[in-house]
Amino acid sequence: MKEALKSSLGWIRRNPLLILLFAVGALVRLWYGGVIPPGLNQDEASVGYDAYAILHYGIDRNGASLPVHLIAWGSGQNALYAYFSMPFIYLFGLNVWSVRAVSMLFGLIGMAAMYGIGRRMFDSRKGVLLALFLTAICPWHIMMSRWGLESNLFPTLALLAVYFLLLGLEKPKWLYGSTIMLALSLYAYGTAYFFVPVFTVAAATYLWATKRVKPAILLLQAALLAVLSLPILLFLYINKAGKEAIVTPFFTIPKLTVPRVEQVSALFSDGLAEGIALRANKLLELLLSQDDGLPWNAIPDYGYIYPLGIPFIAIGIGVVAAKMFKNKSAPHAIVCLWFAAALLMALIMDINMNRINVIFYPILLLGSAGLVWFGEWIRDSLKIVLPAFVMLFALFGWHYFTKYPDEIGPTFYESFGEAVRYASGETDGPIAVTGAVNMPYIYVLFYERVDPRSFVDTVTYSNPGAPFQQVRSFGRYTFGDAAPVRGRAAAYVLHNSELPPAAILEGYEIRRFKNFSVLTEKASNSL
């Protein structure tokens, strides 16, 4: 024990810059983790509530017991994030922080794995530090790590799969870790249904052709992947073929109203070959502009890797390809295959940064390779480039922690949860809730921690069977039309823009929050 402590302290003394980079990266990912972004996205509320419901009641809000894929709105939501969230929800209760904790944790894991891959890609210590540096200050990675979208798991699971694969070239037992990560990613996000088989076949073919892994070991990994993937393959089959849900003592394979993967992907459609050129053009536009117009994915002036990063990515593509072909470098070849599989995946997607998120880790590695080459070929160039990146990072951090909360707050329905809790606590009577929120019912379920059995028994939908089923009412809550009418409801939750004229408000007590208000009838009017 004493020797281990001495060795650890020695390693810390030898690696102060490495520790500083990781500490800065951790700070910017964890600071105000449950507060910024303010409010809560409807997908966060959905995966958080279903995790809570399964943890405490054994069923999700649609009544499915231990589902391998959540039914959610009707057209589905990936389930892995919910299961990973359960320890945090169990320990800290259902709240914004506990739902985002998995993303924050995976942000830290992602930085560590990038360091591990960098050690195998780059001969110099400088290259390893640059890989961690770019990851630590990367706007895409920081923003992804700070909110609980279930698809945020996928790129880091793919990263871990690649890391364990590279370790497996040194010690074959690590290949099991790579296979498990690839299998888990199928439960993390629908785009993995394309990426995982394409990348797996490409990587296995490369490893077999270069004789880096024995065929028997590759076959064993393929068998393991097939077994671990079986539940999600059955899920895809019953939803594509229109079969009924499969219920077992261990899990449920649910039937969705409409499989959402078919809505955003041409993979399962007859028009796969159509529109590839259009998607390629859109992909190029997104990668160069570094913005998809969605405020939770990028801040326009900073993009996913800052405008300064683009030329180094371009250089890195050439450098990594040269290392793969001329030097026969396995790490560089694997990264190239990863990048190529992600590019192919993007050609069948309705593109935004969430849907192609698996491409950004290899982009960071390509950018790191470009920086290393640039520093070697132009003397002292990094003394100018790195401070420029640091300055951009500082400006991004200042914007994110000062201006961004006001920019994203309305999109994440900031203060809606406060209004729901206040209204629910003020009365035992009926509550009318505004429709000026995307899926307002999920926030009631989340903040009031409603028993899912009660929801299943009382819910009515305005469009049952639709891809996104709109809840008209459940229990004492109604949704949509929340215009105050005397005697209709005991409380009304409204967006501040929906507040009625002063003459009507005179009959109500008003509790104002930042973006929402609660109206309750004055005692004299309710008698």
N, C-alpha and C positions, 0 to 999 in steps of 0.2 A: 504494500500500500504506500509506504514511504517512498519507495523507488519510483512508483507510478506518478506520485505527486511531484517528485523532483523532475522526472522526465517531462511532465506536462508544463511545469514552470519554465523549464529550459526551452521547450518549443515556443511558448508565449514570448519569451525574450528574443528568440530568433526571428519571430514573425510579427513584429509590431504593426507593419503596414497592412498585412492581411487581416489582422484583428480589427484595425481601425476601419477598413473597408466594410467588413461584415457588421461592425457595430453601427456605422452610419446607415447601412442598408436596413438593418433591423429597426433602428429608431424611426426611420421615415415610413416604415411599413406598420409599426405598432402604435405610434403616437396618435392618440385620440382615435383608436381603432373602432370603437363603437359609436363615435360621434361624427366623424367625417368619413364618408359622405353623411350629411344629416338626413334624418328620415329613414325610410326603408323602401327598397324596390319591391314590387309585387312578387317577383320570382324569389327573392330572399324570404319574404314572408311565407310564401307557399312551401318552400323546401324546409323552412324552419318549423312551421306548424305541423307538417306531415311527420317530420322527425320526432317532434314532441308527442304527437298522437300515437305513433307506432311504439315509441319508447314506453309510454304510460298506459296505453290501452290495447296495443297489439295490432291496431288497424290504422290506415290512413283516413283522410276525410272522405274518401269514396268507399270506405268499408272493406278495402283489400287488406288481407293479413300478410304482413312481411312481403310486400311486393318487390320484385326484382327491378321494376320500373314503375315510377309513380304515375297514376292517372292524372293527378293534378287538375288542370282546367278541363280535361276531357281528352285533349290530344297529347298529353303526356309531359313528364319532366323526369330527367334522369335521377336515379335514386341514390347513387353512391354518396353524394354530398350529404344527404340526409342521414345516412348511417354513420358517416364519419363525424357528424355534428352531435350525435347522441351523447358521447361522454361529456362534452362541454355543457349541453343542455341539462344533463343529469346533475352536474356539479354546480352550475351557476344559474340554472333556471332558463326559461325561454325568454330571451331578450336580444337586442340587436347585436351586442358584443358576442354572445355565445353562438349566434348564427354566422358571424363573420370570422370566428376564431379559426376555423378550418382553413379559410383562405389565407389568413395571416400566417398560420403555421406552415402552409405549403409555400408561401413566399420565402420563408427562411430556409426551408428544405431546398427550394429551387436554387437559392444562392450557393448553398453548400454543394449541391450536385454539379452546378456549373464550374465551381472550383475543381471538383474531382475530374470532370471531363477535360477541363483546361490543362490539368497536369499530364494528361495522356495525349493531348493534341499538340502541345507546345514544348519545344526543347528547352526554352529559356524560362527562368522564373518570371521575367518581365511579361511574357505571354500569358502565364497563369494569372498574374495579378490584373492584367488588362481584361481578361475574361470576367473576373469577379467585379472589377471596377465598372465595366459597362452594364453588368447585371444589376449591381447595387444602385446605380443612378438612373436606370432605365424607366422612363415614364410609364410605359405599358406594364411593366412588371410591378411597379409600385401601385398603380391604380388597380390592377387585377387583384393584388394581395389585400386590398382594403375593403372589398365588399363580397357578399356571399352568393354570387352567381354560380350555379352548380357546374357549369361548363369550365369554370376556372381551374378545376382539378385536372382536366385532360392534359394540358401542355406539360405540367410538372410530372404527371405519371409517365408520359412519353419520355421526358427528360431522364427520369429514374430508370426507365427501361433501357435507354441508350447507355447510361452510366453503368448499369449492371452488366450490360452486354460487353462493354469494354473491359470491365473487371473479369468477365467470363473468359476473355481471351487469355488472361493470365492464370486464372483459376476457374476451371469449368463449372464448379458448383454455383458460381454467381449467375450462370445462365438461367437457373431456376427463378432467381429474383427478377431478371429481365422478362421472362415469360409471364410471371405473375402480374407484373406492372402492366404489360400489354393487355392481359385479360381484364384487369381491373378497369382499364381505360374504356373498355367497351360498355361498362356500367356508368361511366362518368359523363359521356357526351355522344350524341348521335353521329357526329362526323367521324368518330373512331371506327364506325362500321366499315368505312372505306379505307381510312388510313392504316389501321392495324393489319388487315390482310395484305395490302400492297407493300407496306414497309417490311412486314415479316417475311414475305416471299422474297423480296429484293435482298434483304439482309442475309437470309438463309442461303440463297443462291450464291451470294458473294462469299460467304464463309465456306461453303462447300467447294466452290471453284478455286479458291485460294488455299484450300486444305488447312484452314485455321481451326476448324472444329470438325470432329469426326462425324460422318453421316449418321451413325447410330445415336449420337447425342442430339443431333438436329431432329431426328425422328421422335426421340423421346420428348423433346421440348414441344414439338408439334402436337403430339398426343396430349400433353398436359394442357396446352392452350385450348385444344378442342374440348376437353372435359370442362375446364373452367368457363369456357364460353357458351356451353350448352344452354343454360337458362336464357341468356339474352338471344341466342339463335332461335330458340323456341318462341320467345316473345316476338321476334321479327316475323316468324312464320305464321303464328296464329293471327297477327294483325294484318299481314299481307294477304293471307288466304281467307280471312273472314271467319276463322274458327272461334270457339268459345274459350274463355279464360280457363287456365289450368290451376287448380288449387291442390297443394300438397301439404303435408303436416309441417314442412320446413319453410315453404315460401309460396307466393302466388305469382303466376305469370298472367298479368291482367290484359283485358281487352280494352283498347282505347276507343273513343268515339271516332277519331280520325288519326292515323299515325302521323305525327308532326314531321317526322323526317322526310315524308313524301311531299310536304308543303315547301320545304326549304332546299330540297335536293332533287336532282334529276336522276339519282342513282337507281331508283326503283320505278322510273317512268319510261315510257316508250320514246321520249324525246331527248335521250342522253346526248346524242351527237349534235343536237341543235343548240345553238347559242354558245358554243365553246369559245368562239372568237370574241363574242361580246363579253363573256365572263373573264377571258384573258385580258381584255382591255381594261375592264373594271378592276381586276386584280392589280395590274400595273399602275393604274391611277391611284389606287389606295396605297400601294407600297411607296410610291413616290411622294404623294401628298401627305402621307402619314395621318390621314383623318378619314373617318367614315361618316362623320356628321352626328355620331352618337356621343353625347357628353360624358357618359360613364366609361367610354373607351379611350378617349384622347382629348387633350386640351389643344386646340388648333395650332398655337404657336410652338408647341413642343413635340407633338406627334408621339410615335411609339419609341423613337430613339434619337430625337432631336434632328433638325435639318442637317446638322454637321455630320451625322452618322452615315448618310446615304453614300457618299463617295467611298467610304471605307468598307461598306458592305459590297459594293461593286468590285473593289480591289480584292476583297476577301474571297469572292467567288472564284476568281482566277487563281489565287494562291492555294486555296483548298483543293481545287480541281487538279492543279499541278502536283501537289503533294500526293494526291490519290493515284494519279497515273504514273508519274515519274518516280516517286519514292515508295510506291506501293504501301502507303500508310493506311493501316486499318482504321484508326480513329477518324482520319479525314474522309475515308471512303464511307464510313457509317454516317457521318454528318451530311455528306452529299446525298446519300440515299434518303435520309430523313427529310432534307430540304426538298428533294425531288418529289417524294411521296406527298408532302404537304402542298406543293404546287399543283400536282395532279388532282388532289382532293378539292382544291379551290376552284378548279374548272367545272366541277359539278355542283357547286354551292351558289345559293343567293348570298353574295359575299357581304360580310361585315367583319369587324375585327374579332368578335366573339367566335364566329364560325370558322375562321381560319387561324385561331389562336395557337395551334400546334406549330405554326411556321416561325414564330417569333424567337424561340430559343435558338434554333439553328441560325437565324439571322444575326443574333447576338454573337454567336461563335464566328460567323463569317466576318462580322465587323471587327471582332478581336483579332482575327488573322490579318485583316487589312491594316489595322493599326500597327501590329507587330512588323509587317513588311514595310510600312511607311516609315516607321522609326529606324529600321535597319538601313534603308536605302537613302534617306534624307537625314543627314546628321542633325541632331538636336531638334528635329521637327516636333517631337512629342513634348518638348518644353513649351511649345506654343499651343499644340492641339489639346493636351490634357487640361491645362488651365481653362481653355475655352469650354470644354465639356463640363468642368466643375462650375463655371459661371452659369452655364445653361441650367445645370442641375439646381443651383441655388435659386435662380429665377423661377424655375418650375416649382420648387418646394415652397417658395414664398407665395406664388400664385395659388397653389393647391391648398395651403393651410389658411389663406386669408380671403381670397376672392372666390375660389371654387365652391365653398359651402353655399354661398348665396346663389351661385349659378346653377348648382345641381339640386338644391333644396326643393324647389317646386316640382322637379321631375321625380324626386323620391318622396313626394308628398310629406314634406317636413311638417310636423306637429299634428298630422292626422291621427296618429296613435294616441297622443295626449287628449285630443278631442273625444275619441272613441272611449277611452278609459274614463274620462270625466262624465260623459253622458251616461255611461253604463252604471257608474257609481251614484249618480244623482237621482235615478229613478228605477223602480222595478217594472215600470210600464213599457209600452211599445216605443221603439226608437226608429225614426226615419233617417236614413243615411244617404248622403249625396251620391250621385252618379258621376261626379266630376273627378273620380279616382278610378284608375284601372283596377277592376276586380275588387271593389271596396270590401266585400264580404271576408276576404282572406285576412284583412287587417283586424277585423272584429275577432275572427277565430284566433289570430296570433296574440293580440293584446289581452283578450279576455280568457285565453286558454280554455276554450270551449271543449267540452267532452265530444269527441267525434261521433259517438253514437247518437247524441242529441242532434247533431247537424244532419247526419244521414236520415234520421227519422222525420225531420221537419223541413228539410230544404225543398224549395220549389225553384225550377229554372224557367227563364223566359224563352230559352232556345235549347231545350234538351236534345242531346245528340250532336250538337255543333262542336267544332274543334275547340272553341273557347266558350264554354257554357257560362252564361250570365245568370247569377243567382238573383232571383226576384225577392226571396225572403227566406229566413229560417228563424226558428224560435220567435223572439220578440222583435227582431230586426227586419226592416224592409229597406230595399236599395233602389236607387234610381231617382224617382220623383220625391224630393225632400222638401218641397215648398210648404211652408207652415200653413196649416189649416186648423182652426180651433177644434180641439177635441179629437183630432185624428191621431196624434201621437203625444206621448209625455215629453219627448225630447227630439230635437232635430240636430243633426250634424251636417253643417253646410261649409262649402268653400266660402271664403270671405267675399269673393266676387258675386256670390249668390244671395247675400243678405238682402232681405226685402226692404221696402221703403220704411221710413221712420214711423209712419202711422201704424203699420202692422207690428213693428218691433216694440211699440209701447206696451203691448200685452205680454211681453216675454222678458225673462231674465236672460242676459247675454253673457257668455263667458268666451272671450276672444283668445285665440292662440295665434301663432305666427301667420299661418295660412288658412286656418279653419276656425270656425266658431260653433258653439253649442247654444241652442235656444231651448229654454224650458219655460212653460207657462207660469206666469206669476200666480202666487197662491190665490189672490183675489179673483183671478179669471178662471181658475180651475174648479172653484167651488160651485 
